[in-house]
Amino acid sequence: MKKVRKPIILVIYGSPTSVTYSRKVIGLVDRKWLEENIESYIEQIPVLEPDDEEWKNRRVAELYVQLEFKKLLNSHLSFCSNHDSLEIREIAEDYRFSN
């Protein structure tokens, strides 16, 4: 399922149009397979600039919400809540209040 990698990258770093389109494409992938494998794809996406880390983590949270992957979302929010960066800890706060 190498074809999944590019839409995942676009969900993280794409333009608003690319993000919307890529989320739809990812939603077509077998849910069980995606839930078991999406983290490894996300981990491979590099953080190129200091501000990218907050951006990447927020897009991941949005994707997990959209896909209704509650376990992955909770795990991700736990990671965010223990992060050194205030901006990334705020992601956990934002999503815990909205779920």
Phi and psi restraints in degrees (range 20) as a CNS / XPLOR table:
assign (resid 1 and name C) (resid 2 and name N)
       (resid 2 and name CA) (resid 2 and name C) 1.0 -61.4 20.0 2
assign (resid 2 and name N) (resid 2 and name CA)
       (resid 2 and name C) (resid 3 and name N) 1.0 -23.0 20.0 2
assign (resid 2 and name C) (resid 3 and name N)
       (resid 3 and name CA) (resid 3 and name C) 1.0 -67.8 20.0 2
assign (resid 3 and name N) (resid 3 and name CA)
       (resid 3 and name C) (resid 4 and name N) 1.0 -12.8 20.0 2
assign (resid 3 and name C) (resid 4 and name N)
       (resid 4 and name CA) (resid 4 and name C) 1.0 -78.7 20.0 2
assign (resid 4 and name N) (resid 4 and name CA)
       (resid 4 and name C) (resid 5 and name N) 1.0 -26.3 20.0 2
assign (resid 4 and name C) (resid 5 and name N)
       (resid 5 and name CA) (resid 5 and name C) 1.0 -58.2 20.0 2
assign (resid 5 and name N) (resid 5 and name CA)
       (resid 5 and name C) (resid 6 and name N) 1.0 -48.9 20.0 2
assign (resid 5 and name C) (resid 6 and name N)
       (resid 6 and name CA) (resid 6 and name C) 1.0 -62.9 20.0 2
assign (resid 6 and name N) (resid 6 and name CA)
       (resid 6 and name C) (resid 7 and name N) 1.0 -46.6 20.0 2
assign (resid 6 and name C) (resid 7 and name N)
       (resid 7 and name CA) (resid 7 and name C) 1.0 -60.9 20.0 2
assign (resid 7 and name N) (resid 7 and name CA)
       (resid 7 and name C) (resid 8 and name N) 1.0 -33.7 20.0 2
assign (resid 7 and name C) (resid 8 and name N)
       (resid 8 and name CA) (resid 8 and name C) 1.0 -67.0 20.0 2
assign (resid 8 and name N) (resid 8 and name CA)
       (resid 8 and name C) (resid 9 and name N) 1.0 -42.0 20.0 2
assign (resid 8 and name C) (resid 9 and name N)
       (resid 9 and name CA) (resid 9 and name C) 1.0 -61.6 20.0 2
assign (resid 9 and name N) (resid 9 and name CA)
       (resid 9 and name C) (resid 10 and name N) 1.0 -42.5 20.0 2
assign (resid 9 and name C) (resid 10 and name N)
       (resid 10 and name CA) (resid 10 and name C) 1.0 -66.4 20.0 2
assign (resid 10 and name N) (resid 10 and name CA)
       (resid 10 and name C) (resid 11 and name N) 1.0 -32.1 20.0 2
assign (resid 10 and name C) (resid 11 and name N)
       (resid 11 and name CA) (resid 11 and name C) 1.0 -63.6 20.0 2
assign (resid 11 and name N) (resid 11 and name CA)
       (resid 11 and name C) (resid 12 and name N) 1.0 -34.4 20.0 2
assign (resid 11 and name C) (resid 12 and name N)
       (resid 12 and name CA) (resid 12 and name C) 1.0 -81.7 20.0 2
assign (resid 12 and name N) (resid 12 and name CA)
       (resid 12 and name C) (resid 13 and name N) 1.0 -49.0 20.0 2
assign (resid 12 and name C) (resid 13 and name N)
       (resid 13 and name CA) (resid 13 and name C) 1.0 -118.2 20.0 2
assign (resid 13 and name N) (resid 13 and name CA)
       (resid 13 and name C) (resid 14 and name N) 1.0 5.4 20.0 2
assign (resid 13 and name C) (resid 14 and name N)
       (resid 14 and name CA) (resid 14 and name C) 1.0 -78.7 20.0 2
assign (resid 14 and name N) (resid 14 and name CA)
       (resid 14 and name C) (resid 15 and name N) 1.0 172.0 20.0 2
assign (resid 14 and name C) (resid 15 and name N)
       (resid 15 and name CA) (resid 15 and name C) 1.0 -69.0 20.0 2
assign (resid 15 and name N) (resid 15 and name CA)
       (resid 15 and name C) (resid 16 and name N) 1.0 165.4 20.0 2
assign (resid 15 and name C) (resid 16 and name N)
       (resid 16 and name CA) (resid 16 and name C) 1.0 -53.3 20.0 2
assign (resid 16 and name N) (resid 16 and name CA)
       (resid 16 and name C) (resid 17 and name N) 1.0 -38.6 20.0 2
assign (resid 16 and name C) (resid 17 and name N)
       (resid 17 and name CA) (resid 17 and name C) 1.0 -66.7 20.0 2
assign (resid 17 and name N) (resid 17 and name CA)
       (resid 17 and name C) (resid 18 and name N) 1.0 -44.3 20.0 2
assign (resid 17 and name C) (resid 18 and name N)
       (resid 18 and name CA) (resid 18 and name C) 1.0 -63.2 20.0 2
assign (resid 18 and name N) (resid 18 and name CA)
       (resid 18 and name C) (resid 19 and name N) 1.0 -39.8 20.0 2
assign (resid 18 and name C) (resid 19 and name N)
       (resid 19 and name CA) (resid 19 and name C) 1.0 -61.7 20.0 2
assign (resid 19 and name N) (resid 19 and name CA)
       (resid 19 and name C) (resid 20 and name N) 1.0 -48.0 20.0 2
assign (resid 19 and name C) (resid 20 and name N)
       (resid 20 and name CA) (resid 20 and name C) 1.0 -60.6 20.0 2
assign (resid 20 and name N) (resid 20 and name CA)
       (resid 20 and name C) (resid 21 and name N) 1.0 -49.2 20.0 2
assign (resid 20 and name C) (resid 21 and name N)
       (resid 21 and name CA) (resid 21 and name C) 1.0 -62.5 20.0 2
assign (resid 21 and name N) (resid 21 and name CA)
       (resid 21 and name C) (resid 22 and name N) 1.0 -45.9 20.0 2
assign (resid 21 and name C) (resid 22 and name N)
       (resid 22 and name CA) (resid 22 and name C) 1.0 -64.9 20.0 2
assign (resid 22 and name N) (resid 22 and name CA)
       (resid 22 and name C) (resid 23 and name N) 1.0 -36.6 20.0 2
assign (resid 22 and name C) (resid 23 and name N)
       (resid 23 and name CA) (resid 23 and name C) 1.0 -62.2 20.0 2
assign (resid 23 and name N) (resid 23 and name CA)
       (resid 23 and name C) (resid 24 and name N) 1.0 -38.8 20.0 2
assign (resid 23 and name C) (resid 24 and name N)
       (resid 24 and name CA) (resid 24 and name C) 1.0 -65.3 20.0 2
assign (resid 24 and name N) (resid 24 and name CA)
       (resid 24 and name C) (resid 25 and name N) 1.0 -42.4 20.0 2
assign (resid 24 and name C) (resid 25 and name N)
       (resid 25 and name CA) (resid 25 and name C) 1.0 -63.5 20.0 2
assign (resid 25 and name N) (resid 25 and name CA)
       (resid 25 and name C) (resid 26 and name N) 1.0 -46.6 20.0 2
assign (resid 25 and name C) (resid 26 and name N)
       (resid 26 and name CA) (resid 26 and name C) 1.0 -60.2 20.0 2
assign (resid 26 and name N) (resid 26 and name CA)
       (resid 26 and name C) (resid 27 and name N) 1.0 -36.5 20.0 2
assign (resid 26 and name C) (resid 27 and name N)
       (resid 27 and name CA) (resid 27 and name C) 1.0 -63.5 20.0 2
assign (resid 27 and name N) (resid 27 and name CA)
       (resid 27 and name C) (resid 28 and name N) 1.0 -16.4 20.0 2
assign (resid 27 and name C) (resid 28 and name N)
       (resid 28 and name CA) (resid 28 and name C) 1.0 -86.4 20.0 2
assign (resid 28 and name N) (resid 28 and name CA)
       (resid 28 and name C) (resid 29 and name N) 1.0 -13.1 20.0 2
assign (resid 28 and name C) (resid 29 and name N)
       (resid 29 and name CA) (resid 29 and name C) 1.0 -74.0 20.0 2
assign (resid 29 and name N) (resid 29 and name CA)
       (resid 29 and name C) (resid 30 and name N) 1.0 146.8 20.0 2
assign (resid 29 and name C) (resid 30 and name N)
       (resid 30 and name CA) (resid 30 and name C) 1.0 -49.6 20.0 2
assign (resid 30 and name N) (resid 30 and name CA)
       (resid 30 and name C) (resid 31 and name N) 1.0 121.2 20.0 2
assign (resid 30 and name C) (resid 31 and name N)
       (resid 31 and name CA) (resid 31 and name C) 1.0 -59.6 20.0 2
assign (resid 31 and name N) (resid 31 and name CA)
       (resid 31 and name C) (resid 32 and name N) 1.0 -45.0 20.0 2
assign (resid 31 and name C) (resid 32 and name N)
       (resid 32 and name CA) (resid 32 and name C) 1.0 -61.6 20.0 2
assign (resid 32 and name N) (resid 32 and name CA)
       (resid 32 and name C) (resid 33 and name N) 1.0 -48.3 20.0 2
assign (resid 32 and name C) (resid 33 and name N)
       (resid 33 and name CA) (resid 33 and name C) 1.0 -60.5 20.0 2
assign (resid 33 and name N) (resid 33 and name CA)
       (resid 33 and name C) (resid 34 and name N) 1.0 -45.7 20.0 2
assign (resid 33 and name C) (resid 34 and name N)
       (resid 34 and name CA) (resid 34 and name C) 1.0 -61.8 20.0 2
assign (resid 34 and name N) (resid 34 and name CA)
       (resid 34 and name C) (resid 35 and name N) 1.0 -45.7 20.0 2
assign (resid 34 and name C) (resid 35 and name N)
       (resid 35 and name CA) (resid 35 and name C) 1.0 -62.4 20.0 2
assign (resid 35 and name N) (resid 35 and name CA)
       (resid 35 and name C) (resid 36 and name N) 1.0 -34.6 20.0 2
assign (resid 35 and name C) (resid 36 and name N)
       (resid 36 and name CA) (resid 36 and name C) 1.0 -78.5 20.0 2
assign (resid 36 and name N) (resid 36 and name CA)
       (resid 36 and name C) (resid 37 and name N) 1.0 -21.1 20.0 2
assign (resid 36 and name C) (resid 37 and name N)
       (resid 37 and name CA) (resid 37 and name C) 1.0 -119.9 20.0 2
assign (resid 37 and name N) (resid 37 and name CA)
       (resid 37 and name C) (resid 38 and name N) 1.0 -14.6 20.0 2
assign (resid 37 and name C) (resid 38 and name N)
       (resid 38 and name CA) (resid 38 and name C) 1.0 -62.8 20.0 2
assign (resid 38 and name N) (resid 38 and name CA)
       (resid 38 and name C) (resid 39 and name N) 1.0 -34.9 20.0 2
assign (resid 38 and name C) (resid 39 and name N)
       (resid 39 and name CA) (resid 39 and name C) 1.0 -60.7 20.0 2
assign (resid 39 and name N) (resid 39 and name CA)
       (resid 39 and name C) (resid 40 and name N) 1.0 -40.5 20.0 2
assign (resid 39 and name C) (resid 40 and name N)
       (resid 40 and name CA) (resid 40 and name C) 1.0 -65.5 20.0 2
assign (resid 40 and name N) (resid 40 and name CA)
       (resid 40 and name C) (resid 41 and name N) 1.0 -34.3 20.0 2
assign (resid 40 and name C) (resid 41 and name N)
       (resid 41 and name CA) (resid 41 and name C) 1.0 -68.5 20.0 2
assign (resid 41 and name N) (resid 41 and name CA)
       (resid 41 and name C) (resid 42 and name N) 1.0 -42.8 20.0 2
assign (resid 41 and name C) (resid 42 and name N)
       (resid 42 and name CA) (resid 42 and name C) 1.0 -65.2 20.0 2
assign (resid 42 and name N) (resid 42 and name CA)
       (resid 42 and name C) (resid 43 and name N) 1.0 -40.2 20.0 2
assign (resid 42 and name C) (resid 43 and name N)
       (resid 43 and name CA) (resid 43 and name C) 1.0 -62.5 20.0 2
assign (resid 43 and name N) (resid 43 and name CA)
       (resid 43 and name C) (resid 44 and name N) 1.0 -26.4 20.0 2
assign (resid 43 and name C) (resid 44 and name N)
       (resid 44 and name CA) (resid 44 and name C) 1.0 -79.2 20.0 2
assign (resid 44 and name N) (resid 44 and name CA)
       (resid 44 and name C) (resid 45 and name N) 1.0 -12.4 20.0 2
assign (resid 44 and name C) (resid 45 and name N)
       (resid 45 and name CA) (resid 45 and name C) 1.0 -78.2 20.0 2
assign (resid 45 and name N) (resid 45 and name CA)
       (resid 45 and name C) (resid 46 and name N) 1.0 118.7 20.0 2
assign (resid 45 and name C) (resid 46 and name N)
       (resid 46 and name CA) (resid 46 and name C) 1.0 -73.3 20.0 2
assign (resid 46 and name N) (resid 46 and name CA)
       (resid 46 and name C) (resid 47 and name N) 1.0 154.5 20.0 2
assign (resid 46 and name C) (resid 47 and name N)
       (resid 47 and name CA) (resid 47 and name C) 1.0 -100.2 20.0 2
assign (resid 47 and name N) (resid 47 and name CA)
       (resid 47 and name C) (resid 48 and name N) 1.0 108.4 20.0 2
assign (resid 47 and name C) (resid 48 and name N)
       (resid 48 and name CA) (resid 48 and name C) 1.0 -89.8 20.0 2
assign (resid 48 and name N) (resid 48 and name CA)
       (resid 48 and name C) (resid 49 and name N) 1.0 -30.7 20.0 2
assign (resid 48 and name C) (resid 49 and name N)
       (resid 49 and name CA) (resid 49 and name C) 1.0 -126.4 20.0 2
assign (resid 49 and name N) (resid 49 and name CA)
       (resid 49 and name C) (resid 50 and name N) 1.0 153.6 20.0 2
assign (resid 49 and name C) (resid 50 and name N)
       (resid 50 and name CA) (resid 50 and name C) 1.0 -54.4 20.0 2
assign (resid 50 and name N) (resid 50 and name CA)
       (resid 50 and name C) (resid 51 and name N) 1.0 -40.1 20.0 2
assign (resid 50 and name C) (resid 51 and name N)
       (resid 51 and name CA) (resid 51 and name C) 1.0 -72.8 20.0 2
assign (resid 51 and name N) (resid 51 and name CA)
       (resid 51 and name C) (resid 52 and name N) 1.0 -16.4 20.0 2
assign (resid 51 and name C) (resid 52 and name N)
       (resid 52 and name CA) (resid 52 and name C) 1.0 -65.8 20.0 2
assign (resid 52 and name N) (resid 52 and name CA)
       (resid 52 and name C) (resid 53 and name N) 1.0 -27.8 20.0 2
assign (resid 52 and name C) (resid 53 and name N)
       (resid 53 and name CA) (resid 53 and name C) 1.0 -63.9 20.0 2
assign (resid 53 and name N) (resid 53 and name CA)
       (resid 53 and name C) (resid 54 and name N) 1.0 -44.7 20.0 2
assign (resid 53 and name C) (resid 54 and name N)
       (resid 54 and name CA) (resid 54 and name C) 1.0 -65.3 20.0 2
assign (resid 54 and name N) (resid 54 and name CA)
       (resid 54 and name C) (resid 55 and name N) 1.0 -43.9 20.0 2
assign (resid 54 and name C) (resid 55 and name N)
       (resid 55 and name CA) (resid 55 and name C) 1.0 -58.7 20.0 2
assign (resid 55 and name N) (resid 55 and name CA)
       (resid 55 and name C) (resid 56 and name N) 1.0 -49.2 20.0 2
assign (resid 55 and name C) (resid 56 and name N)
       (resid 56 and name CA) (resid 56 and name C) 1.0 -60.2 20.0 2
assign (resid 56 and name N) (resid 56 and name CA)
       (resid 56 and name C) (resid 57 and name N) 1.0 -46.4 20.0 2
assign (resid 56 and name C) (resid 57 and name N)
       (resid 57 and name CA) (resid 57 and name C) 1.0 -66.7 20.0 2
assign (resid 57 and name N) (resid 57 and name CA)
       (resid 57 and name C) (resid 58 and name N) 1.0 -34.6 20.0 2
assign (resid 57 and name C) (resid 58 and name N)
       (resid 58 and name CA) (resid 58 and name C) 1.0 -69.5 20.0 2
assign (resid 58 and name N) (resid 58 and name CA)
       (resid 58 and name C) (resid 59 and name N) 1.0 -42.1 20.0 2
assign (resid 58 and name C) (resid 59 and name N)
       (resid 59 and name CA) (resid 59 and name C) 1.0 -64.5 20.0 2
assign (resid 59 and name N) (resid 59 and name CA)
       (resid 59 and name C) (resid 60 and name N) 1.0 -35.9 20.0 2
assign (resid 59 and name C) (resid 60 and name N)
       (resid 60 and name CA) (resid 60 and name C) 1.0 -64.0 20.0 2
assign (resid 60 and name N) (resid 60 and name CA)
       (resid 60 and name C) (resid 61 and name N) 1.0 -45.0 20.0 2
assign (resid 60 and name C) (resid 61 and name N)
       (resid 61 and name CA) (resid 61 and name C) 1.0 -60.1 20.0 2
assign (resid 61 and name N) (resid 61 and name CA)
       (resid 61 and name C) (resid 62 and name N) 1.0 -44.6 20.0 2
assign (resid 61 and name C) (resid 62 and name N)
       (resid 62 and name CA) (resid 62 and name C) 1.0 -59.9 20.0 2
assign (resid 62 and name N) (resid 62 and name CA)
       (resid 62 and name C) (resid 63 and name N) 1.0 -42.1 20.0 2
assign (resid 62 and name C) (resid 63 and name N)
       (resid 63 and name CA) (resid 63 and name C) 1.0 -64.9 20.0 2
assign (resid 63 and name N) (resid 63 and name CA)
       (resid 63 and name C) (resid 64 and name N) 1.0 -44.4 20.0 2
assign (resid 63 and name C) (resid 64 and name N)
       (resid 64 and name CA) (resid 64 and name C) 1.0 -63.5 20.0 2
assign (resid 64 and name N) (resid 64 and name CA)
       (resid 64 and name C) (resid 65 and name N) 1.0 -36.1 20.0 2
assign (resid 64 and name C) (resid 65 and name N)
       (resid 65 and name CA) (resid 65 and name C) 1.0 -64.8 20.0 2
assign (resid 65 and name N) (resid 65 and name CA)
       (resid 65 and name C) (resid 66 and name N) 1.0 -48.0 20.0 2
assign (resid 65 and name C) (resid 66 and name N)
       (resid 66 and name CA) (resid 66 and name C) 1.0 -60.2 20.0 2
assign (resid 66 and name N) (resid 66 and name CA)
       (resid 66 and name C) (resid 67 and name N) 1.0 -40.6 20.0 2
assign (resid 66 and name C) (resid 67 and name N)
       (resid 67 and name CA) (resid 67 and name C) 1.0 -81.8 20.0 2
assign (resid 67 and name N) (resid 67 and name CA)
       (resid 67 and name C) (resid 68 and name N) 1.0 -7.5 20.0 2
assign (resid 67 and name C) (resid 68 and name N)
       (resid 68 and name CA) (resid 68 and name C) 1.0 60.2 20.0 2
assign (resid 68 and name N) (resid 68 and name CA)
       (resid 68 and name C) (resid 69 and name N) 1.0 41.7 20.0 2
assign (resid 68 and name C) (resid 69 and name N)
       (resid 69 and name CA) (resid 69 and name C) 1.0 -94.9 20.0 2
assign (resid 69 and name N) (resid 69 and name CA)
       (resid 69 and name C) (resid 70 and name N) 1.0 79.9 20.0 2
assign (resid 69 and name C) (resid 70 and name N)
       (resid 70 and name CA) (resid 70 and name C) 1.0 -62.8 20.0 2
assign (resid 70 and name N) (resid 70 and name CA)
       (resid 70 and name C) (resid 71 and name N) 1.0 -40.7 20.0 2
assign (resid 70 and name C) (resid 71 and name N)
       (resid 71 and name CA) (resid 71 and name C) 1.0 -63.8 20.0 2
assign (resid 71 and name N) (resid 71 and name CA)
       (resid 71 and name C) (resid 72 and name N) 1.0 -45.3 20.0 2
assign (resid 71 and name C) (resid 72 and name N)
       (resid 72 and name CA) (resid 72 and name C) 1.0 -65.8 20.0 2
assign (resid 72 and name N) (resid 72 and name CA)
       (resid 72 and name C) (resid 73 and name N) 1.0 -39.4 20.0 2
assign (resid 72 and name C) (resid 73 and name N)
       (resid 73 and name CA) (resid 73 and name C) 1.0 -62.0 20.0 2
assign (resid 73 and name N) (resid 73 and name CA)
       (resid 73 and name C) (resid 74 and name N) 1.0 -47.7 20.0 2
assign (resid 73 and name C) (resid 74 and name N)
       (resid 74 and name CA) (resid 74 and name C) 1.0 -61.6 20.0 2
assign (resid 74 and name N) (resid 74 and name CA)
       (resid 74 and name C) (resid 75 and name N) 1.0 -40.6 20.0 2
assign (resid 74 and name C) (resid 75 and name N)
       (resid 75 and name CA) (resid 75 and name C) 1.0 -63.3 20.0 2
assign (resid 75 and name N) (resid 75 and name CA)
       (resid 75 and name C) (resid 76 and name N) 1.0 -43.5 20.0 2
assign (resid 75 and name C) (resid 76 and name N)
       (resid 76 and name CA) (resid 76 and name C) 1.0 -64.9 20.0 2
assign (resid 76 and name N) (resid 76 and name CA)
       (resid 76 and name C) (resid 77 and name N) 1.0 -41.9 20.0 2
assign (resid 76 and name C) (resid 77 and name N)
       (resid 77 and name CA) (resid 77 and name C) 1.0 -67.2 20.0 2
assign (resid 77 and name N) (resid 77 and name CA)
       (resid 77 and name C) (resid 78 and name N) 1.0 -32.7 20.0 2
assign (resid 77 and name C) (resid 78 and name N)
       (resid 78 and name CA) (resid 78 and name C) 1.0 -64.4 20.0 2
assign (resid 78 and name N) (resid 78 and name CA)
       (resid 78 and name C) (resid 79 and name N) 1.0 -45.3 20.0 2
assign (resid 78 and name C) (resid 79 and name N)
       (resid 79 and name CA) (resid 79 and name C) 1.0 -57.1 20.0 2
assign (resid 79 and name N) (resid 79 and name CA)
       (resid 79 and name C) (resid 80 and name N) 1.0 -48.0 20.0 2
assign (resid 79 and name C) (resid 80 and name N)
       (resid 80 and name CA) (resid 80 and name C) 1.0 -62.5 20.0 2
assign (resid 80 and name N) (resid 80 and name CA)
       (resid 80 and name C) (resid 81 and name N) 1.0 -40.9 20.0 2
assign (resid 80 and name C) (resid 81 and name N)
       (resid 81 and name CA) (resid 81 and name C) 1.0 -67.2 20.0 2
assign (resid 81 and name N) (resid 81 and name CA)
       (resid 81 and name C) (resid 82 and name N) 1.0 -21.0 20.0 2
assign (resid 81 and name C) (resid 82 and name N)
       (resid 82 and name CA) (resid 82 and name C) 1.0 -102.2 20.0 2
assign (resid 82 and name N) (resid 82 and name CA)
       (resid 82 and name C) (resid 83 and name N) 1.0 8.4 20.0 2
assign (resid 82 and name C) (resid 83 and name N)
       (resid 83 and name CA) (resid 83 and name C) 1.0 -76.2 20.0 2
assign (resid 83 and name N) (resid 83 and name CA)
       (resid 83 and name C) (resid 84 and name N) 1.0 152.1 20.0 2
assign (resid 83 and name C) (resid 84 and name N)
       (resid 84 and name CA) (resid 84 and name C) 1.0 -67.6 20.0 2
assign (resid 84 and name N) (resid 84 and name CA)
       (resid 84 and name C) (resid 85 and name N) 1.0 -29.8 20.0 2
assign (resid 84 and name C) (resid 85 and name N)
       (resid 85 and name CA) (resid 85 and name C) 1.0 -80.8 20.0 2
assign (resid 85 and name N) (resid 85 and name CA)
       (resid 85 and name C) (resid 86 and name N) 1.0 128.3 20.0 2
assign (resid 85 and name C) (resid 86 and name N)
       (resid 86 and name CA) (resid 86 and name C) 1.0 -59.6 20.0 2
assign (resid 86 and name N) (resid 86 and name CA)
       (resid 86 and name C) (resid 87 and name N) 1.0 -41.3 20.0 2
assign (resid 86 and name C) (resid 87 and name N)
       (resid 87 and name CA) (resid 87 and name C) 1.0 -61.4 20.0 2
assign (resid 87 and name N) (resid 87 and name CA)
       (resid 87 and name C) (resid 88 and name N) 1.0 -38.5 20.0 2
assign (resid 87 and name C) (resid 88 and name N)
       (resid 88 and name CA) (resid 88 and name C) 1.0 -75.6 20.0 2
assign (resid 88 and name N) (resid 88 and name CA)
       (resid 88 and name C) (resid 89 and name N) 1.0 -36.2 20.0 2
assign (resid 88 and name C) (resid 89 and name N)
       (resid 89 and name CA) (resid 89 and name C) 1.0 -62.2 20.0 2
assign (resid 89 and name N) (resid 89 and name CA)
       (resid 89 and name C) (resid 90 and name N) 1.0 -33.7 20.0 2
assign (resid 89 and name C) (resid 90 and name N)
       (resid 90 and name CA) (resid 90 and name C) 1.0 -64.2 20.0 2
assign (resid 90 and name N) (resid 90 and name CA)
       (resid 90 and name C) (resid 91 and name N) 1.0 -28.0 20.0 2
assign (resid 90 and name C) (resid 91 and name N)
       (resid 91 and name CA) (resid 91 and name C) 1.0 -59.4 20.0 2
assign (resid 91 and name N) (resid 91 and name CA)
       (resid 91 and name C) (resid 92 and name N) 1.0 -45.9 20.0 2
assign (resid 91 and name C) (resid 92 and name N)
       (resid 92 and name CA) (resid 92 and name C) 1.0 -60.9 20.0 2
assign (resid 92 and name N) (resid 92 and name CA)
       (resid 92 and name C) (resid 93 and name N) 1.0 -43.1 20.0 2
assign (resid 92 and name C) (resid 93 and name N)
       (resid 93 and name CA) (resid 93 and name C) 1.0 -62.9 20.0 2
assign (resid 93 and name N) (resid 93 and name CA)
       (resid 93 and name C) (resid 94 and name N) 1.0 -45.0 20.0 2
assign (resid 93 and name C) (resid 94 and name N)
       (resid 94 and name CA) (resid 94 and name C) 1.0 -59.7 20.0 2
assign (resid 94 and name N) (resid 94 and name CA)
       (resid 94 and name C) (resid 95 and name N) 1.0 -44.5 20.0 2
assign (resid 94 and name C) (resid 95 and name N)
       (resid 95 and name CA) (resid 95 and name C) 1.0 -83.1 20.0 2
assign (resid 95 and name N) (resid 95 and name CA)
       (resid 95 and name C) (resid 96 and name N) 1.0 -28.4 20.0 2
assign (resid 95 and name C) (resid 96 and name N)
       (resid 96 and name CA) (resid 96 and name C) 1.0 -68.4 20.0 2
assign (resid 96 and name N) (resid 96 and name CA)
       (resid 96 and name C) (resid 97 and name N) 1.0 -33.2 20.0 2
assign (resid 96 and name C) (resid 97 and name N)
       (resid 97 and name CA) (resid 97 and name C) 1.0 -76.8 20.0 2
assign (resid 97 and name N) (resid 97 and name CA)
       (resid 97 and name C) (resid 98 and name N) 1.0 -24.8 20.0 2
assign (resid 97 and name C) (resid 98 and name N)
       (resid 98 and name CA) (resid 98 and name C) 1.0 -92.3 20.0 2
assign (resid 98 and name N) (resid 98 and name CA)
       (resid 98 and name C) (resid 99 and name N) 1.0 -8.6 20.0 2
